[in-house]
Amino acid sequence: MRKFLVGILMFTATMPALADWEMHSQNDDALYYVDSKTIHDSGHFRRAWTLMDRNVPAPGGALSQLILFEFDCGGQRARFVSLTSRSGHMAKGKTLAADAFPHEWIYVSPHRTSALTLRYVCQ
């Protein structure tokens, strides 16, 4: 597990420069992006790196979050696999927090921004 976490942290340190971010939605709080080059298809399941770029810092100072999502396209569910909070816009700046383990599946409400991300990745 420790090697996995170190690998994820090293990858997320270089990812912003290599990513092909495509904005798919926005709201009053943030812009939401998917790196289309990272969408991995495995039947009804897909994984993709996403980026939430905030207009104002979250509690703790993060202006952006780099998130590896796993989606159950048929079941309309999603879960975090990895999440890194950064001090700058577009996943730049200092790493403020990191979490690298699969979370529980949650059903995606059609009224949430994550529904737009699921639709984008699963299309």
Backbone as XML, in Angstrom:
<?xml version="1.0"?>
<chain id="A" units="angstrom">
  <residue number="1" name="MET">
    <atom name="N" x="0.816" y="-1.192" z="0.000"/>
    <atom name="CA" x="0.000" y="0.000" z="0.000"/>
    <atom name="C" x="0.861" y="1.257" z="0.000"/>
  </residue>
  <residue number="2" name="ARG">
    <atom name="N" x="1.939" y="1.232" z="0.761"/>
    <atom name="CA" x="2.821" y="2.394" z="0.825"/>
    <atom name="C" x="3.432" y="2.684" z="-0.547"/>
  </residue>
  <residue number="3" name="LYS">
    <atom name="N" x="3.858" y="1.637" z="-1.269"/>
    <atom name="CA" x="4.430" y="1.837" z="-2.607"/>
    <atom name="C" x="3.396" y="2.428" z="-3.553"/>
  </residue>
  <residue number="4" name="PHE">
    <atom name="N" x="2.135" y="1.959" z="-3.429"/>
    <atom name="CA" x="1.069" y="2.487" z="-4.270"/>
    <atom name="C" x="0.878" y="3.977" z="-4.011"/>
  </residue>
  <residue number="5" name="LEU">
    <atom name="N" x="0.841" y="4.365" z="-2.739"/>
    <atom name="CA" x="0.665" y="5.770" z="-2.375"/>
    <atom name="C" x="1.825" y="6.618" z="-2.890"/>
  </residue>
  <residue number="6" name="VAL">
    <atom name="N" x="3.044" y="6.141" z="-2.731"/>
    <atom name="CA" x="4.212" y="6.870" z="-3.231"/>
    <atom name="C" x="4.131" y="7.004" z="-4.748"/>
  </residue>
  <residue number="7" name="GLY">
    <atom name="N" x="3.728" y="5.939" z="-5.434"/>
    <atom name="CA" x="3.582" y="5.983" z="-6.891"/>
    <atom name="C" x="2.536" y="6.994" z="-7.327"/>
  </residue>
  <residue number="8" name="ILE">
    <atom name="N" x="1.396" y="7.000" z="-6.649"/>
    <atom name="CA" x="0.336" y="7.963" z="-6.967"/>
    <atom name="C" x="0.827" y="9.392" z="-6.741"/>
  </residue>
  <residue number="9" name="LEU">
    <atom name="N" x="1.513" y="9.631" z="-5.629"/>
    <atom name="CA" x="2.016" y="10.982" z="-5.343"/>
    <atom name="C" x="3.028" y="11.429" z="-6.383"/>
  </residue>
  <residue number="10" name="MET">
    <atom name="N" x="3.901" y="10.529" z="-6.804"/>
    <atom name="CA" x="4.885" y="10.892" z="-7.831"/>
    <atom name="C" x="4.186" y="11.176" z="-9.153"/>
  </residue>
  <residue number="11" name="PHE">
    <atom name="N" x="3.175" y="10.362" z="-9.496"/>
    <atom name="CA" x="2.446" y="10.560" z="-10.740"/>
    <atom name="C" x="1.699" y="11.883" z="-10.726"/>
  </residue>
  <residue number="12" name="THR">
    <atom name="N" x="1.020" y="12.179" z="-9.609"/>
    <atom name="CA" x="0.245" y="13.415" z="-9.554"/>
    <atom name="C" x="1.130" y="14.653" z="-9.525"/>
  </residue>
  <residue number="13" name="ALA">
    <atom name="N" x="2.386" y="14.499" z="-9.159"/>
    <atom name="CA" x="3.305" y="15.648" z="-9.166"/>
    <atom name="C" x="3.621" y="16.079" z="-10.591"/>
  </residue>
  <residue number="14" name="THR">
    <atom name="N" x="3.669" y="15.123" z="-11.536"/>
    <atom name="CA" x="4.008" y="15.448" z="-12.921"/>
    <atom name="C" x="2.792" y="15.510" z="-13.830"/>
  </residue>
  <residue number="15" name="MET">
    <atom name="N" x="1.674" y="15.006" z="-13.393"/>
    <atom name="CA" x="0.503" y="14.899" z="-14.253"/>
    <atom name="C" x="-0.002" y="16.221" z="-14.824"/>
  </residue>
  <residue number="16" name="PRO">
    <atom name="N" x="-0.121" y="17.310" z="-14.046"/>
    <atom name="CA" x="-0.685" y="18.535" z="-14.617"/>
    <atom name="C" x="0.005" y="18.985" z="-15.900"/>
  </residue>
  <residue number="17" name="ALA">
    <atom name="N" x="1.290" y="18.800" z="-15.997"/>
    <atom name="CA" x="2.021" y="19.225" z="-17.199"/>
    <atom name="C" x="1.739" y="18.305" z="-18.383"/>
  </residue>
  <residue number="18" name="LEU">
    <atom name="N" x="1.409" y="17.053" z="-18.137"/>
    <atom name="CA" x="1.201" y="16.075" z="-19.199"/>
    <atom name="C" x="-0.255" y="15.927" z="-19.605"/>
  </residue>
  <residue number="19" name="ALA">
    <atom name="N" x="-1.159" y="16.429" z="-18.821"/>
    <atom name="CA" x="-2.586" y="16.192" z="-19.016"/>
    <atom name="C" x="-3.145" y="16.977" z="-20.198"/>
  </residue>
  <residue number="20" name="ASP">
    <atom name="N" x="-4.211" y="16.430" z="-20.756"/>
    <atom name="CA" x="-4.968" y="17.071" z="-21.826"/>
    <atom name="C" x="-6.351" y="17.399" z="-21.255"/>
  </residue>
  <residue number="21" name="TRP">
    <atom name="N" x="-6.406" y="18.436" z="-20.413"/>
    <atom name="CA" x="-7.627" y="18.746" z="-19.682"/>
    <atom name="C" x="-8.689" y="19.308" z="-20.611"/>
  </residue>
  <residue number="22" name="GLU">
    <atom name="N" x="-9.896" y="18.732" z="-20.536"/>
    <atom name="CA" x="-11.045" y="19.218" z="-21.292"/>
    <atom name="C" x="-12.122" y="19.600" z="-20.285"/>
  </residue>
  <residue number="23" name="MET">
    <atom name="N" x="-12.519" y="20.871" z="-20.299"/>
    <atom name="CA" x="-13.563" y="21.312" z="-19.380"/>
    <atom name="C" x="-14.899" y="20.737" z="-19.841"/>
  </residue>
  <residue number="24" name="HIS">
    <atom name="N" x="-15.615" y="20.115" z="-18.916"/>
    <atom name="CA" x="-16.910" y="19.540" z="-19.278"/>
    <atom name="C" x="-18.070" y="20.204" z="-18.556"/>
  </residue>
  <residue number="25" name="SER">
    <atom name="N" x="-17.793" y="20.939" z="-17.475"/>
    <atom name="CA" x="-18.879" y="21.628" z="-16.780"/>
    <atom name="C" x="-18.312" y="22.680" z="-15.829"/>
  </residue>
  <residue number="26" name="GLN">
    <atom name="N" x="-19.214" y="23.502" z="-15.322"/>
    <atom name="CA" x="-18.836" y="24.525" z="-14.344"/>
    <atom name="C" x="-20.063" y="24.883" z="-13.528"/>
  </residue>
  <residue number="27" name="ASN">
    <atom name="N" x="-19.805" y="25.430" z="-12.365"/>
    <atom name="CA" x="-20.868" y="25.995" z="-11.540"/>
    <atom name="C" x="-20.316" y="27.251" z="-10.877"/>
  </residue>
  <residue number="28" name="ASP">
    <atom name="N" x="-21.017" y="27.791" z="-9.909"/>
    <atom name="CA" x="-20.574" y="29.032" z="-9.264"/>
    <atom name="C" x="-19.275" y="28.860" z="-8.484"/>
  </residue>
  <residue number="29" name="ASP">
    <atom name="N" x="-18.965" y="27.616" z="-8.094"/>
    <atom name="CA" x="-17.804" y="27.347" z="-7.246"/>
    <atom name="C" x="-16.536" y="26.934" z="-7.993"/>
  </residue>
  <residue number="30" name="ALA">
    <atom name="N" x="-16.695" y="26.272" z="-9.146"/>
    <atom name="CA" x="-15.507" y="25.671" z="-9.773"/>
    <atom name="C" x="-15.736" y="25.326" z="-11.239"/>
  </residue>
  <residue number="31" name="LEU">
    <atom name="N" x="-14.607" y="25.063" z="-11.914"/>
    <atom name="CA" x="-14.599" y="24.489" z="-13.263"/>
    <atom name="C" x="-14.192" y="23.027" z="-13.124"/>
  </residue>
  <residue number="32" name="TYR">
    <atom name="N" x="-14.771" y="22.154" z="-13.962"/>
    <atom name="CA" x="-14.529" y="20.717" z="-13.865"/>
    <atom name="C" x="-13.965" y="20.198" z="-15.184"/>
  </residue>
  <residue number="33" name="TYR">
    <atom name="N" x="-12.870" y="19.436" z="-15.067"/>
    <atom name="CA" x="-12.146" y="18.947" z="-16.228"/>
    <atom name="C" x="-11.969" y="17.426" z="-16.154"/>
  </residue>
  <residue number="34" name="VAL">
    <atom name="N" x="-11.786" y="16.823" z="-17.333"/>
    <atom name="CA" x="-11.399" y="15.413" z="-17.449"/>
    <atom name="C" x="-10.198" y="15.369" z="-18.379"/>
  </residue>
  <residue number="35" name="ASP">
    <atom name="N" x="-9.216" y="14.535" z="-18.035"/>
    <atom name="CA" x="-8.099" y="14.272" z="-18.948"/>
    <atom name="C" x="-8.523" y="13.106" z="-19.834"/>
  </residue>
  <residue number="36" name="SER">
    <atom name="N" x="-8.959" y="13.417" z="-21.045"/>
    <atom name="CA" x="-9.516" y="12.392" z="-21.937"/>
    <atom name="C" x="-8.509" y="11.300" z="-22.298"/>
  </residue>
  <residue number="37" name="LYS">
    <atom name="N" x="-7.215" y="11.617" z="-22.209"/>
    <atom name="CA" x="-6.192" y="10.602" z="-22.514"/>
    <atom name="C" x="-6.142" y="9.508" z="-21.455"/>
  </residue>
  <residue number="38" name="THR">
    <atom name="N" x="-6.708" y="9.760" z="-20.276"/>
    <atom name="CA" x="-6.609" y="8.789" z="-19.189"/>
    <atom name="C" x="-7.862" y="7.940" z="-19.020"/>
  </residue>
  <residue number="39" name="ILE">
    <atom name="N" x="-8.875" y="8.148" z="-19.862"/>
    <atom name="CA" x="-10.096" y="7.350" z="-19.728"/>
    <atom name="C" x="-9.772" y="5.904" z="-20.096"/>
  </residue>
  <residue number="40" name="HIS">
    <atom name="N" x="-9.949" y="5.017" z="-19.132"/>
    <atom name="CA" x="-9.673" y="3.591" z="-19.310"/>
    <atom name="C" x="-10.993" y="2.837" z="-19.244"/>
  </residue>
  <residue number="41" name="ASP">
    <atom name="N" x="-11.307" y="2.098" z="-20.310"/>
    <atom name="CA" x="-12.570" y="1.384" z="-20.440"/>
    <atom name="C" x="-12.383" y="-0.075" z="-20.067"/>
  </residue>
  <residue number="42" name="SER">
    <atom name="N" x="-13.255" y="-0.552" z="-19.177"/>
    <atom name="CA" x="-13.254" y="-1.953" z="-18.787"/>
    <atom name="C" x="-14.709" y="-2.406" z="-18.660"/>
  </residue>
  <residue number="43" name="GLY">
    <atom name="N" x="-15.362" y="-2.580" z="-19.805"/>
    <atom name="CA" x="-16.773" y="-2.954" z="-19.797"/>
    <atom name="C" x="-17.636" y="-1.802" z="-19.339"/>
  </residue>
  <residue number="44" name="HIS">
    <atom name="N" x="-18.455" y="-2.033" z="-18.311"/>
    <atom name="CA" x="-19.316" y="-0.975" z="-17.772"/>
    <atom name="C" x="-18.563" y="-0.043" z="-16.836"/>
  </residue>
  <residue number="45" name="PHE">
    <atom name="N" x="-17.296" y="-0.350" z="-16.574"/>
    <atom name="CA" x="-16.503" y="0.451" z="-15.641"/>
    <atom name="C" x="-15.473" y="1.273" z="-16.402"/>
  </residue>
  <residue number="46" name="ARG">
    <atom name="N" x="-15.279" y="2.501" z="-15.954"/>
    <atom name="CA" x="-14.271" y="3.378" z="-16.544"/>
    <atom name="C" x="-13.549" y="4.100" z="-15.423"/>
  </residue>
  <residue number="47" name="ARG">
    <atom name="N" x="-12.271" y="4.378" z="-15.688"/>
    <atom name="CA" x="-11.465" y="5.204" z="-14.782"/>
    <atom name="C" x="-10.971" y="6.405" z="-15.557"/>
  </residue>
  <residue number="48" name="ALA">
    <atom name="N" x="-10.868" y="7.533" z="-14.861"/>
    <atom name="CA" x="-10.349" y="8.738" z="-15.508"/>
    <atom name="C" x="-9.853" y="9.705" z="-14.447"/>
  </residue>
  <residue number="49" name="TRP">
    <atom name="N" x="-8.809" y="10.449" z="-14.804"/>
    <atom name="CA" x="-8.335" y="11.532" z="-13.951"/>
    <atom name="C" x="-9.191" y="12.752" z="-14.215"/>
  </residue>
  <residue number="50" name="THR">
    <atom name="N" x="-9.612" y="13.390" z="-13.144"/>
    <atom name="CA" x="-10.435" y="14.595" z="-13.234"/>
    <atom name="C" x="-9.776" y="15.704" z="-12.421"/>
  </residue>
  <residue number="51" name="LEU">
    <atom name="N" x="-10.200" y="16.917" z="-12.693"/>
    <atom name="CA" x="-9.645" y="18.079" z="-12.003"/>
    <atom name="C" x="-10.780" y="19.031" z="-11.663"/>
  </residue>
  <residue number="52" name="MET">
    <atom name="N" x="-10.836" y="19.437" z="-10.413"/>
    <atom name="CA" x="-11.768" y="20.470" z="-9.977"/>
    <atom name="C" x="-10.927" y="21.708" z="-9.657"/>
  </residue>
  <residue number="53" name="ASP">
    <atom name="N" x="-11.181" y="22.786" z="-10.365"/>
    <atom name="CA" x="-10.434" y="24.030" z="-10.191"/>
    <atom name="C" x="-11.375" y="25.063" z="-9.584"/>
  </residue>
  <residue number="54" name="ARG">
    <atom name="N" x="-11.130" y="25.373" z="-8.322"/>
    <atom name="CA" x="-12.033" y="26.236" z="-7.545"/>
    <atom name="C" x="-11.822" y="27.720" z="-7.841"/>
  </residue>
  <residue number="55" name="ASN">
    <atom name="N" x="-12.904" y="28.478" z="-7.674"/>
    <atom name="CA" x="-12.820" y="29.932" z="-7.799"/>
    <atom name="C" x="-12.204" y="30.556" z="-6.558"/>
  </residue>
  <residue number="56" name="VAL">
    <atom name="N" x="-12.527" y="30.014" z="-5.392"/>
    <atom name="CA" x="-11.955" y="30.473" z="-4.118"/>
    <atom name="C" x="-11.438" y="29.247" z="-3.372"/>
  </residue>
  <residue number="57" name="PRO">
    <atom name="N" x="-10.431" y="29.413" z="-2.544"/>
    <atom name="CA" x="-9.866" y="28.265" z="-1.833"/>
    <atom name="C" x="-10.886" y="27.570" z="-0.929"/>
  </residue>
  <residue number="58" name="ALA">
    <atom name="N" x="-10.772" y="26.257" z="-0.859"/>
    <atom name="CA" x="-11.564" y="25.457" z="0.073"/>
    <atom name="C" x="-10.982" y="25.623" z="1.477"/>
  </residue>
  <residue number="59" name="PRO">
    <atom name="N" x="-11.701" y="25.190" z="2.502"/>
    <atom name="CA" x="-11.082" y="25.173" z="3.831"/>
    <atom name="C" x="-9.791" y="24.357" z="3.762"/>
  </residue>
  <residue number="60" name="GLY">
    <atom name="N" x="-8.723" y="24.877" z="4.297"/>
    <atom name="CA" x="-7.425" y="24.227" z="4.182"/>
    <atom name="C" x="-6.566" y="24.823" z="3.073"/>
  </residue>
  <residue number="61" name="GLY">
    <atom name="N" x="-7.165" y="25.682" z="2.222"/>
    <atom name="CA" x="-6.394" y="26.413" z="1.227"/>
    <atom name="C" x="-6.332" y="25.839" z="-0.171"/>
  </residue>
  <residue number="62" name="ALA">
    <atom name="N" x="-6.944" y="24.694" z="-0.431"/>
    <atom name="CA" x="-6.840" y="24.077" z="-1.766"/>
    <atom name="C" x="-7.616" y="24.867" z="-2.807"/>
  </residue>
  <residue number="63" name="LEU">
    <atom name="N" x="-6.948" y="25.159" z="-3.915"/>
    <atom name="CA" x="-7.611" y="25.780" z="-5.060"/>
    <atom name="C" x="-7.971" y="24.746" z="-6.124"/>
  </residue>
  <residue number="64" name="SER">
    <atom name="N" x="-7.370" y="23.566" z="-6.043"/>
    <atom name="CA" x="-7.686" y="22.528" z="-7.023"/>
    <atom name="C" x="-7.550" y="21.147" z="-6.394"/>
  </residue>
  <residue number="65" name="GLN">
    <atom name="N" x="-8.274" y="20.200" z="-6.997"/>
    <atom name="CA" x="-8.191" y="18.809" z="-6.580"/>
    <atom name="C" x="-8.053" y="17.942" z="-7.808"/>
  </residue>
  <residue number="66" name="LEU">
    <atom name="N" x="-7.062" y="17.082" z="-7.777"/>
    <atom name="CA" x="-6.811" y="16.102" z="-8.821"/>
    <atom name="C" x="-7.374" y="14.782" z="-8.313"/>
  </residue>
  <residue number="67" name="ILE">
    <atom name="N" x="-8.349" y="14.214" z="-9.031"/>
    <atom name="CA" x="-9.081" y="13.046" z="-8.544"/>
    <atom name="C" x="-9.078" y="11.942" z="-9.586"/>
  </residue>
  <residue number="68" name="LEU">
    <atom name="N" x="-8.660" y="10.744" z="-9.174"/>
    <atom name="CA" x="-8.831" y="9.562" z="-10.013"/>
    <atom name="C" x="-10.179" y="8.962" z="-9.630"/>
  </residue>
  <residue number="69" name="PHE">
    <atom name="N" x="-11.128" y="9.018" z="-10.559"/>
    <atom name="CA" x="-12.470" y="8.488" z="-10.354"/>
    <atom name="C" x="-12.595" y="7.138" z="-11.025"/>
  </residue>
  <residue number="70" name="GLU">
    <atom name="N" x="-13.403" y="6.274" z="-10.455"/>
    <atom name="CA" x="-13.844" y="5.048" z="-11.105"/>
    <atom name="C" x="-15.356" y="5.164" z="-11.222"/>
  </residue>
  <residue number="71" name="PHE">
    <atom name="N" x="-15.873" y="4.880" z="-12.417"/>
    <atom name="CA" x="-17.298" y="5.000" z="-12.677"/>
    <atom name="C" x="-17.888" y="3.656" z="-13.056"/>
  </residue>
  <residue number="72" name="ASP">
    <atom name="N" x="-19.058" y="3.378" z="-12.530"/>
    <atom name="CA" x="-19.874" y="2.232" z="-12.940"/>
    <atom name="C" x="-20.921" y="2.819" z="-13.875"/>
  </residue>
  <residue number="73" name="CYS">
    <atom name="N" x="-20.645" y="2.773" z="-15.179"/>
    <atom name="CA" x="-21.496" y="3.456" z="-16.155"/>
    <atom name="C" x="-22.912" y="2.885" z="-16.183"/>
  </residue>
  <residue number="74" name="GLY">
    <atom name="N" x="-23.043" y="1.576" z="-16.064"/>
    <atom name="CA" x="-24.356" y="0.950" z="-16.085"/>
    <atom name="C" x="-25.137" y="1.181" z="-14.807"/>
  </residue>
  <residue number="75" name="GLY">
    <atom name="N" x="-24.443" y="1.269" z="-13.679"/>
    <atom name="CA" x="-25.094" y="1.417" z="-12.387"/>
    <atom name="C" x="-25.206" y="2.840" z="-11.903"/>
  </residue>
  <residue number="76" name="GLN">
    <atom name="N" x="-24.692" y="3.807" z="-12.696"/>
    <atom name="CA" x="-24.739" y="5.224" z="-12.331"/>
    <atom name="C" x="-24.110" y="5.479" z="-10.958"/>
  </residue>
  <residue number="77" name="ARG">
    <atom name="N" x="-22.944" y="4.848" z="-10.731"/>
    <atom name="CA" x="-22.233" y="5.022" z="-9.465"/>
    <atom name="C" x="-20.822" y="5.510" z="-9.742"/>
  </residue>
  <residue number="78" name="ALA">
    <atom name="N" x="-20.196" y="6.074" z="-8.693"/>
    <atom name="CA" x="-18.820" y="6.563" z="-8.798"/>
    <atom name="C" x="-18.126" y="6.385" z="-7.457"/>
  </residue>
  <residue number="79" name="ARG">
    <atom name="N" x="-16.797" y="6.374" z="-7.507"/>
    <atom name="CA" x="-16.015" y="6.375" z="-6.273"/>
    <atom name="C" x="-14.648" y="6.982" z="-6.555"/>
  </residue>
  <residue number="80" name="PHE">
    <atom name="N" x="-14.078" y="7.582" z="-5.490"/>
    <atom name="CA" x="-12.713" y="8.095" z="-5.566"/>
    <atom name="C" x="-11.753" y="6.926" z="-5.428"/>
  </residue>
  <residue number="81" name="VAL">
    <atom name="N" x="-10.696" y="6.945" z="-6.225"/>
    <atom name="CA" x="-9.596" y="5.995" z="-6.055"/>
    <atom name="C" x="-8.404" y="6.733" z="-5.460"/>
  </residue>
  <residue number="82" name="SER">
    <atom name="N" x="-8.227" y="7.983" z="-5.883"/>
    <atom name="CA" x="-7.138" y="8.821" z="-5.391"/>
    <atom name="C" x="-7.568" y="10.271" z="-5.457"/>
  </residue>
  <residue number="83" name="LEU">
    <atom name="N" x="-7.138" y="11.048" z="-4.470"/>
    <atom name="CA" x="-7.476" y="12.461" z="-4.435"/>
    <atom name="C" x="-6.272" y="13.232" z="-3.899"/>
  </residue>
  <residue number="84" name="THR">
    <atom name="N" x="-5.873" y="14.271" z="-4.626"/>
    <atom name="CA" x="-4.777" y="15.132" z="-4.199"/>
    <atom name="C" x="-5.250" y="16.574" z="-4.228"/>
  </residue>
  <residue number="85" name="SER">
    <atom name="N" x="-5.122" y="17.269" z="-3.122"/>
    <atom name="CA" x="-5.489" y="18.688" z="-3.046"/>
    <atom name="C" x="-4.239" y="19.529" z="-3.243"/>
  </residue>
  <residue number="86" name="ARG">
    <atom name="N" x="-4.352" y="20.568" z="-4.066"/>
    <atom name="CA" x="-3.214" y="21.434" z="-4.377"/>
    <atom name="C" x="-3.518" y="22.878" z="-4.045"/>
  </residue>
  <residue number="87" name="SER">
    <atom name="N" x="-2.463" y="23.640" z="-3.754"/>
    <atom name="CA" x="-2.605" y="25.034" z="-3.348"/>
    <atom name="C" x="-2.854" y="25.974" z="-4.520"/>
  </residue>
  <residue number="88" name="GLY">
    <atom name="N" x="-2.509" y="25.568" z="-5.750"/>
    <atom name="CA" x="-2.660" y="26.430" z="-6.915"/>
    <atom name="C" x="-3.762" y="25.965" z="-7.845"/>
  </residue>
  <residue number="89" name="HIS">
    <atom name="N" x="-4.072" y="26.808" z="-8.809"/>
    <atom name="CA" x="-5.054" y="26.456" z="-9.832"/>
    <atom name="C" x="-4.490" y="25.374" z="-10.750"/>
  </residue>
  <residue number="90" name="MET">
    <atom name="N" x="-5.382" y="24.605" z="-11.356"/>
    <atom name="CA" x="-5.046" y="23.580" z="-12.361"/>
    <atom name="C" x="-4.033" y="22.561" z="-11.844"/>
  </residue>
  <residue number="91" name="ALA">
    <atom name="N" x="-4.183" y="22.169" z="-10.592"/>
    <atom name="CA" x="-3.355" y="21.125" z="-9.937"/>
    <atom name="C" x="-1.890" y="21.524" z="-9.823"/>
  </residue>
  <residue number="92" name="LYS">
    <atom name="N" x="-1.643" y="22.812" z="-9.785"/>
    <atom name="CA" x="-0.280" y="23.292" z="-9.585"/>
    <atom name="C" x="-0.122" y="23.726" z="-8.140"/>
  </residue>
  <residue number="93" name="GLY">
    <atom name="N" x="1.082" y="23.995" z="-7.761"/>
    <atom name="CA" x="1.340" y="24.442" z="-6.397"/>
    <atom name="C" x="1.673" y="23.282" z="-5.480"/>
  </residue>
  <residue number="94" name="LYS">
    <atom name="N" x="1.660" y="23.594" z="-4.206"/>
    <atom name="CA" x="2.048" y="22.636" z="-3.169"/>
    <atom name="C" x="0.935" y="21.604" z="-2.942"/>
  </residue>
  <residue number="95" name="THR">
    <atom name="N" x="1.335" y="20.330" z="-2.724"/>
    <atom name="CA" x="0.379" y="19.300" z="-2.339"/>
    <atom name="C" x="-0.003" y="19.528" z="-0.885"/>
  </residue>
  <residue number="96" name="LEU">
    <atom name="N" x="-1.297" y="19.721" z="-0.636"/>
    <atom name="CA" x="-1.788" y="19.998" z="0.709"/>
    <atom name="C" x="-2.310" y="18.739" z="1.396"/>
  </residue>
  <residue number="97" name="ALA">
    <atom name="N" x="-2.831" y="17.806" z="0.604"/>
    <atom name="CA" x="-3.362" y="16.550" z="1.149"/>
    <atom name="C" x="-3.415" y="15.520" z="0.029"/>
  </residue>
  <residue number="98" name="ALA">
    <atom name="N" x="-3.301" y="14.245" z="0.410"/>
    <atom name="CA" x="-3.379" y="13.164" z="-0.573"/>
    <atom name="C" x="-4.020" y="11.943" z="0.071"/>
  </residue>
  <residue number="99" name="ASP">
    <atom name="N" x="-4.808" y="11.250" z="-0.714"/>
    <atom name="CA" x="-5.535" y="10.067" z="-0.268"/>
    <atom name="C" x="-5.533" y="9.090" z="-1.431"/>
  </residue>
  <residue number="100" name="ALA">
    <atom name="N" x="-5.061" y="7.877" z="-1.215"/>
    <atom name="CA" x="-4.962" y="6.923" z="-2.318"/>
    <atom name="C" x="-5.471" y="5.548" z="-1.908"/>
  </residue>
  <residue number="101" name="PHE">
    <atom name="N" x="-6.767" y="5.417" z="-1.812"/>
    <atom name="CA" x="-7.383" y="4.102" z="-1.659"/>
    <atom name="C" x="-8.818" y="4.209" z="-2.130"/>
  </residue>
  <residue number="102" name="PRO">
    <atom name="N" x="-9.363" y="3.127" z="-2.706"/>
    <atom name="CA" x="-10.735" y="3.194" z="-3.208"/>
    <atom name="C" x="-11.745" y="3.435" z="-2.087"/>
  </residue>
  <residue number="103" name="HIS">
    <atom name="N" x="-12.615" y="4.390" z="-2.303"/>
    <atom name="CA" x="-13.694" y="4.698" z="-1.374"/>
    <atom name="C" x="-14.920" y="3.857" z="-1.725"/>
  </residue>
  <residue number="104" name="GLU">
    <atom name="N" x="-15.951" y="3.962" z="-0.928"/>
    <atom name="CA" x="-17.194" y="3.245" z="-1.194"/>
    <atom name="C" x="-17.872" y="3.817" z="-2.443"/>
  </residue>
  <residue number="105" name="TRP">
    <atom name="N" x="-18.597" y="2.952" z="-3.158"/>
    <atom name="CA" x="-19.390" y="3.402" z="-4.294"/>
    <atom name="C" x="-20.530" y="4.279" z="-3.793"/>
  </residue>
  <residue number="106" name="ILE">
    <atom name="N" x="-20.808" y="5.349" z="-4.535"/>
    <atom name="CA" x="-21.973" y="6.183" z="-4.245"/>
    <atom name="C" x="-22.798" y="6.322" z="-5.522"/>
  </residue>
  <residue number="107" name="TYR">
    <atom name="N" x="-24.099" y="6.368" z="-5.370"/>
    <atom name="CA" x="-24.951" y="6.618" z="-6.526"/>
    <atom name="C" x="-24.876" y="8.092" z="-6.867"/>
  </residue>
  <residue number="108" name="VAL">
    <atom name="N" x="-24.782" y="8.376" z="-8.152"/>
    <atom name="CA" x="-24.605" y="9.744" z="-8.621"/>
    <atom name="C" x="-25.975" y="10.386" z="-8.834"/>
  </residue>
  <residue number="109" name="SER">
    <atom name="N" x="-26.236" y="11.443" z="-8.099"/>
    <atom name="CA" x="-27.485" y="12.188" z="-8.248"/>
    <atom name="C" x="-27.451" y="12.928" z="-9.588"/>
  </residue>
  <residue number="110" name="PRO">
    <atom name="N" x="-28.553" y="12.898" z="-10.333"/>
    <atom name="CA" x="-28.571" y="13.592" z="-11.629"/>
    <atom name="C" x="-28.428" y="15.109" z="-11.512"/>
  </residue>
  <residue number="111" name="HIS">
    <atom name="N" x="-28.561" y="15.635" z="-10.306"/>
    <atom name="CA" x="-28.491" y="17.085" z="-10.103"/>
    <atom name="C" x="-27.120" y="17.566" z="-9.638"/>
  </residue>
  <residue number="112" name="ARG">
    <atom name="N" x="-26.153" y="16.667" z="-9.590"/>
    <atom name="CA" x="-24.820" y="17.027" z="-9.111"/>
    <atom name="C" x="-23.839" y="17.110" z="-10.285"/>
  </residue>
  <residue number="113" name="THR">
    <atom name="N" x="-22.767" y="17.838" z="-10.090"/>
    <atom name="CA" x="-21.743" y="17.964" z="-11.134"/>
    <atom name="C" x="-21.137" y="16.609" z="-11.468"/>
  </residue>
  <residue number="114" name="SER">
    <atom name="N" x="-21.059" y="15.706" z="-10.502"/>
    <atom name="CA" x="-20.491" y="14.376" z="-10.761"/>
    <atom name="C" x="-21.315" y="13.613" z="-11.799"/>
  </residue>
  <residue number="115" name="ALA">
    <atom name="N" x="-22.606" y="13.932" z="-11.949"/>
    <atom name="CA" x="-23.415" y="13.299" z="-12.990"/>
    <atom name="C" x="-22.934" y="13.717" z="-14.379"/>
  </residue>
  <residue number="116" name="LEU">
    <atom name="N" x="-22.518" y="14.973" z="-14.505"/>
    <atom name="CA" x="-21.979" y="15.447" z="-15.782"/>
    <atom name="C" x="-20.635" y="14.784" z="-16.078"/>
  </residue>
  <residue number="117" name="THR">
    <atom name="N" x="-19.836" y="14.580" z="-15.037"/>
    <atom name="CA" x="-18.555" y="13.898" z="-15.216"/>
    <atom name="C" x="-18.787" y="12.454" z="-15.632"/>
  </residue>
  <residue number="118" name="LEU">
    <atom name="N" x="-19.706" y="11.762" z="-14.972"/>
    <atom name="CA" x="-20.025" y="10.377" z="-15.318"/>
    <atom name="C" x="-20.486" y="10.296" z="-16.772"/>
  </residue>
  <residue number="119" name="ARG">
    <atom name="N" x="-21.392" y="11.175" z="-17.155"/>
    <atom name="CA" x="-21.892" y="11.178" z="-18.540"/>
    <atom name="C" x="-20.768" y="11.402" z="-19.532"/>
  </residue>
  <residue number="120" name="TYR">
    <atom name="N" x="-19.866" y="12.343" z="-19.230"/>
    <atom name="CA" x="-18.739" y="12.653" z="-20.110"/>
    <atom name="C" x="-17.812" y="11.443" z="-20.277"/>
  </residue>
  <residue number="121" name="VAL">
    <atom name="N" x="-17.477" y="10.812" z="-19.166"/>
    <atom name="CA" x="-16.538" y="9.687" z="-19.202"/>
    <atom name="C" x="-17.176" y="8.443" z="-19.809"/>
  </residue>
  <residue number="122" name="CYS">
    <atom name="N" x="-18.462" y="8.222" z="-19.575"/>
    <atom name="CA" x="-19.130" y="7.003" z="-20.004"/>
    <atom name="C" x="-19.736" y="7.081" z="-21.416"/>
  </residue>
  <residue number="123" name="GLN">
    <atom name="N" x="-19.686" y="8.239" z="-22.038"/>
    <atom name="CA" x="-20.284" y="8.389" z="-23.387"/>
    <atom name="C" x="-19.643" y="7.493" z="-24.423"/>
  </residue>
</chain>
